[in-house]
Amino acid sequence: MAYAASQFASLPEMLSDLSHFVVNRQLLYNLCLVNKTFNSAFTPRLYEEIWFRPNNAFLLFHGSLLDNKALLYTRKIGLAVRLNFPPERGDGHLMTVVCGHYNQGMRDLLPKMPQLSEFRATKVDQSAAQLTWLTHFGSLDKYPTLERLGSEAVDCTEQYLGFWEQTCLDYVEAGGTPLQLKKLVLGRSMILRKPGTYLEGLTDLTYLEDVYIHNKYSFTPLGTIMNDENVAWSILTPSHCPKLSKFEVTNFSESEKKWAQDLDKSQIRQLATRYGLIKDLACLISNKVDNRREPQPKLKSLTTGINPIYGSSHDGDDLNARKLQNLQALSAFASCDTPERQSKTLERIKGATQLEQLHLYGCRVQHEEHMPVYGSFGYEIALRCTKLRYLRLDNVAWRITRYGNGTDGLKLRFERLDGFEMRAIECFQPRGIFDNYWDRR
């Protein structure tokens, strides 16, 4: 056994494959210190993603990091700093100096990452107006692999209402050519104001596949002056974004419903939202009447913070069996803590004949921490959804293997999934800005 282990440990290819299953960064660091073979195998994985937070952002202030050849392996970089200064030092001069160091550090660092595919700036405050990180990308020729870009700022006031628009204009003025982004995340205070055409200066919209827009403005100081009608929804239509198929919006209300009604119903295949009414979401799930002249919705994945299994008291509508029948992945809040609620959920869910992935959170089901047994709620869900391969109830998930079409307890097997495996399942992904959102592909 020892001989076999030593043989395995001496094969760089095997160790490299193993590195992709190690998610703990401290463990990756320790493995890099074992010997030269381990160092060569695990270093690319360790440096694949780099975050600058308050505890290590000082590394941008000096050039020691620039000599690290492992930056060649970096694919993702994130900046998450808040520049909070005491009132007595809030004259703006210190902030300008610090932002200047961040800008220069990022300007020097980015060219060292030829494989960069993702850049994100999050949790910065309104001083973000002085963080000109986007302009550092310059020409597309320098970053042909950049596919995912996102930003958010907190506590921004009215004077920063046009921050994202100005950032795009500054990028063009700095000589930047349109990127080929596939994913764009506009978090808090990153407002896509009308007309939105300035976005075409930043990226070629014909490549865009996945968009997130944080439009719950009541959560920000901009809530008193901004509303959904000022958002450039028209730029996110087939004429501009023909490949757009994944869309997430914090709040799905009347403005979003109007946008959805103008879409080719076969365009959006994946939708996620946290707030809204079931009846509004239904316009992207199925047509109210059969009309062969109108494109049929092809939504396959739905994530929602409202209950799609049965309507709430203020809603007056629900997703009936006909509307659920084409979904392949569903993630939703569903309280199932009583036999009556479980029964109603089971009655509705059986209409999802194509469902392969199901995640119910907030359900508070007891006695299913290990494996669903015959007759239990989880087991009954698997019986009704005959194509279901993955089931998650709150924080516990299983892979389902079927051994026949019968209802005997031996016909189904549940295998518990760990956290790493759950990250790979589409509807098990957490949603919300920068809350593991970027693990979604």
N, C-alpha and C positions, 0 to 999 in steps of 0.2 A: 504493500500500500504506500509506504514511504517513497519507494522508487517511482511509482506511478505519479505521485504528487510532485516529486522533484522534476520529472519529465514535463509535466504540465506547466510548472512554473518556469521552465526554461524555453517555452515556445512563445515568442513575441505575438504571433497571430492569435493564439488562444487567449493570452492575457489582454490583448486589445479588445477582443470580443467580450471578455468578462467585464472590462471597464464600463461598458455601456449599461450594465446592470447595477452599478454602484452609484447610489444617489446621495450618499452622505459625503459632504465635502471634506470633513476632517479625516474620514477613512481614506478618501482618495489621496489626500496629502500624505498620510502615513504610508500608504502603499508606494508612493513615489520615492520614499526614503529607504525602501528595502534594499535595492541594488540597482545597477545600471539597466538591467533588463526590465525590471518593474518600472523604473523611472521613464524609460522610453515608451512603455505601453500605457501608463496611466496619466502622464503629463498632458497629452492632448485632451483627455476627458476633463481633467482638473481646470484647464484654461479655456474650455469650450465656452463657458459663460463667466463674465466678470461683472460684478456689481460694485459701484462706488456709493457707499453710505456714509453717514456722519463719522463713523469710527475709522474709516480708511480713506476718506476723500482727500486727505492731505497728500496721498501718493500722487495726485495730479499736480501738486505744487513743485515737484522736483523731478529730475529726469532719470532717476534710477530705474524706473519701470520700463523706460524706452529701450534699455539694453537687453531686456528679457526676450530671448528668441522664441519662447513658448507662445507669444502673442500671435504667431503665425497660425495657431490653432483656434484662435478666438472667433466664435460665430455670433455670440450675443453679448451686448454690453448694455448696462443700465446705470443711470445716474439718479440717485434718490437722496437728495439733500434738501434741507430747509434752512434758509439763511435768516435765522431769528437773532436779531441783535437787541441789546438792552435799549430802552428809550433814550438814555443819555448819550448813546452812540449811534443814534438813528438819523444822523445828518445826511446819510446816503453815500458819503465818501468811502467809508469802510466797505459798504456793500459793493460799491463799484470796483474797489481794489480786489476783493475776494472773487467776484464774478469774473474779473479779468484773468485771474489765475486759473479758474476753472476752464474758461474759454481757451486759454493758451495751452493748458494741459491736454484738453480734448483735441485741439488742433494738432498737437504733436503726436498724440497717441493713435488716432484713427488710421493714419497711413500705415501703421505697423500691423494692421489687421486685414490682410487681403481677402480673407474668407468671410468677412463680416456679413451676416444676413439679417441681423435684428438689432435695432437701436431703440431704447426707450428711456424717457426722462419722466420721473414720477415723484410725487410728494414734494415738489419744489413749491415755494410760496410765490407771492406776487413779484418778488425780485427776479422771477424767471424772465421778465422782460429784458434783463441784461444778460441772460444766458443765451448767446447766439449759437447754440450747438448745431442747429440745422444747417447753417451756412457753411460749416466746415466740411460738408460732404462734397462740395464743389462739383466737379464733373462726374457724370455717371461712369466715365471710363475708369475712374479710380475705384469705384465700388459697384462693379457689375453684379455682385451677389446679394446686394441689399434688397430684401423682399418684405421686411416687416418693420413698421415704424409707429411709435406711439408716444403720447405725452399727456400729462395732466398737471395742473397747478391748483393749489388750494388757497382759499382766502383772497381770491382776486376781486378787485373792486371795479367800478364802472370804467376807469381809465384803461383797463386791460381787456375791454370787451372785444377789441379787434386784434388781440395778440396773435391768434393763429393765422389770420389773414395777412398781417404784417410780416409774420415769420416766413410765409410762402413767398411774398413779394421780395423780402430781403434775400432769400435763397436765389431767386432769379437774378436779382441785381448783382449778387456776388459771382455770377457766371455759372451757376448751377444749371445743368440740363435735366430734363425730366427723368426721374427714376422710373423703375419698373416694379413698383410696389404691388404685392399681392394682398397685403394686410395693412390696414390703417386703423389705429385706435386713437380716438379723440376723447380723452377723459375729462374730468371736471375742469371747467373754464376754457377748454379748447373748443370754441364755438365755430361751427361751420356756417357762418352767416351768409345770407343772400348777397350776391348771386352765386357765389361758390366757384365761379370760373377760374379764380386765382389758383385753385387746387391743381388745375391742369399744368401750371408752371412747375409744380413740385413733382408730379408723377404722371406718367402716361396712364390714364384711367382705363384704357382697354385691357390692362393687366390685372386690375383690382378685382379680387375675389371675396374678400372678407372685410367687413367694416363694423366698428363699434362706435356708437355715439352716446355720450352721457348727456341726457337732456332733462334730468331731474333738477331744474335750476333752483328749486326751493331749498335745495341742500347747500347752496352757495350764496355769497353776497350779491351775485348777479340776478338772483331770483326776482327782484323787484323791477328789473328793467328788461328782462329777456323772457321770451316765450317761444313755443315750438313754431309759430307761424313765421318767425324770422330765420329759421333754419333753411338752408338751401337743399331741400329734399329733392328738387328737380335734377340736381347734378348726379344723384344716385339712381338713375333710370337706365334702361337698356341702351338708349341712344348715346349715353356717355360711358356707361360701365357694362358692357355686354356680358362680361364674365362674372359679375357680382351674383353670388349664390348663397353667401352666408352673411347674415345681418343680425346685429344685436343693438337694441336701444333700451335705455333704462326705463323709459316711460312710453307705453304704446297708447296714444290717445287719438283725438280727432284728426290732428295734423298727420300723424303717421298712418292713420287709416286712409286718408285721402291719397297719400303717397302710394300706399299699397294697392289701392284701387286703380292707379294709373300704370301699374307694373304689368308686364307679361306674367300671368299667374304661374307660368312654368319656370320662371327665373329663380325665385328664392326657394332653396331646398333646405335651408337651416335657419331657424329663427329663435332668438332668445330675447326675453324681456323680463323685467322684474315687477313692473306695475302696469295695470291696464284691465280692460274688461274682456271677458271671454267672447262676447259677441263681436268685439272689434277684431280680435285675433282670428276669428272664424273666416274672415275674408281672404286670408292667405292659406286656409286649410281646405276649404271646399266651397264650391258655388252653391248658392241657395236653391237654384233650380238647374235642371239639366239643360244645358245649351251647348250644343255641339260646335257652334260657331265661336264660342268663347273658350280660350285655352283653359284646360283644367289645371288646378293647382298641383304642384309636384313637391310640396313640402314633405320632407322625409324626417326631419329632426326638429323637435320643439322643446324648448326649455322655458319655463315660466314660473314666476313667484306666486301666481294665483292658481286656484284649484281647477284643473280642466276636467276632472272626473265628474264633479257635480257643481252646479252654479252656486254662488254665494247669495245671501239674502238680498243684496243690493244689485245683483247682476241681472237676474231675470233670464239668463240663457246658460247653456252649457255646451260641451262638446259631446254630442250624441255619438252613437256607434258609427253612423255613416261618416261623420267627420274624422273619427279616429282611424278609420279602416286603412288609410294609406300610410300612416306614420310608421317608421322603422325604429325611431328612437324618441323616447319621451322622458323628460325630467321635470318634475312638478312638486309643488307643495300639496300634500294630501293628508289630512288628519284621519287616521284609521284606528283610533284608540278604543273604539267600542264595536261590538258585534254588528250593530246596525250600520255603522259607517263602512266597516269592512265588507259587508254584504252589498252595499250600494256600489262600492268601488269595484268589486268583482263583477257585478252585473254590467257596469259600463265598460270595463276593461276588456271584456270578451269580444267587443266589437273591433278591437285593434288586431285584426287578423294577420297583419304583416309585421307586428312589433317584434323587434329583435333585442332591444335594449330598453330597460325600464328602471328609472330611479325615482322613488317616492321619498321625499324628506319631510320631516315634521309629522311622520305617521305614528310614531311612538308605539310601535307594535312590541309586545312583550314576548319573551321566550323564543326569540329567533336570533339570538346572538351568535349561535354556532351554525347549525344546519336546519333548514326547514324540514319538518317531518310531515308525514302523510296526514292530511286534514288541516294543516296549519295555513295561515294566511298566505305566506310566501309560496307554499306548495300549491295552493289553489290558484294563485295567479299564474304559475307555470303551466298548470293544466289547461287553463282557459286561453292563454296566449301560446298557441302551439308552435310558433316559430321563435319564441323567446330564448335567447342564448345567454343573456346577462341580466341579473336582477340585483338591485341595491335598495335596501330599506334603511333609511337614515344613513348610518356610517358603516354598515356591514354589507358586503357584496359577495355574490357567488357567480360562478360559471355553471351553466346548466347543460347536462348531457342527457340525451334521450335514447332510450333503448326499445322503443316501440310506440305504438299508437294507443295502447291501453291505459287504464287508469290505476293499475296496480302500483303499489309503492315502489317496487323494484324497477319501474320503467323510467324513473327520473333519478339523476344523481346531481347533488349540489356540491361544488368545490369552492371553498372559501378563497377569495382573492385578497392579496396583500395590497398595500398602498401603491406600490410601483405598478402593479398590474391594473389597478383602478385608473391610474393616470392615462392609460392607453385606450380606455373605453370612452367613446365620444360623449354619451349623455351622462357619464359620471364626472365630467370635468366641472370644477367650480366655475361659476360665472361672476362677472363684476370686474371692474377695471383693475388690472394688475393683481388680481387675486387668483394666481395660477392661470389666469386667462390665456397667457401666452403659451401654455402647454398644448392648447388646442391647435390642430393643424388642419 
